[in-house]
Amino acid sequence: MKTRTLGPAGPTVSALGLGCMGMSAYYGSRGSDDDAIAVIRHALDRGVTLLDTADVYGPHTNEVLVGRAIADRRNAVFLASKFSIGLDPADPQARLINGHPDYVQTACEASLRRLGVDHLDLYYQHRVDPGVPIEDTVGAMARLVEQGKVRWLGLSEA
């Protein structure tokens, strides 16, 4: 498997990554959890090291699924997860964007629990919250790095 470096001095990951969203949500009907776990493990066996998930996928069930799949292989995986998109209980089609610093901390800790890991290799904001200065959100993310809960930070779909 070819590899790539993320950013000018970032970590090395497989050139192909596995986005796990469709294993729990969206894209029509999904297969069984056992089938999804088999797909993830097959990808890892073939040299894929980058797995991507998010707290909103499922919602929350995708991180549990990924955690089960990597439980005995955590050191072989570059694990990425995202935060900031939530579902509106009053309208299942609506999405709520949250970049408040207290939410960043809470969301990360919940993702770590669901995944069954002590840290994320990459934690990135799924969507920018226009109501919160990006500096505040990134400051909260930086604190996660200081706490050892996250190694690298990112931003998605900005």
C-alpha positions, 0 to 999 in steps of 0.5 A: 500500500502506498502512503502519504504524509498529511500536511508538511510534517504530519503523520504517514497514512495509507494512500487509501483510507476507509470512510465508514459512514455508509456502514451505519447510516445514509446511502440506503440499506446497510448490511449487518454489523458483522459484515461491516466489521469484516470489511474494516478488518479486510481493509486493514489486512490489505494495508489500509491504515486510515479509518474515518468516522464521525459522531453523527454517523448512525448517530453514534453507532458508527463509532461503536462499530469501528471500535469493535472492528479495531479493538485488537488492532488499535496500534495499526490504525490511524483513527480519525473522527469528526464532531460538530454536526448533531441531529435535531430531535424535532426534525430528523432531517435538520442538522445542528452545528455546534462548535462551542468549546464545552461541546468540543470537549464533551463530544471528544470524550463521548467519541473516545468512549464509543470507540473504546480508545484512549486517543484519536489520531485525528479529530476534526470539525465536520462543519464550521459553526458560524456562531462561534469564533473558529479561534474558540473552537480550535482552542478547545481542540488544542486543549484536547491535544494537551490532554493527550486525547487527540494527536492531530487536528483538522477541519472538514468541509470549511 
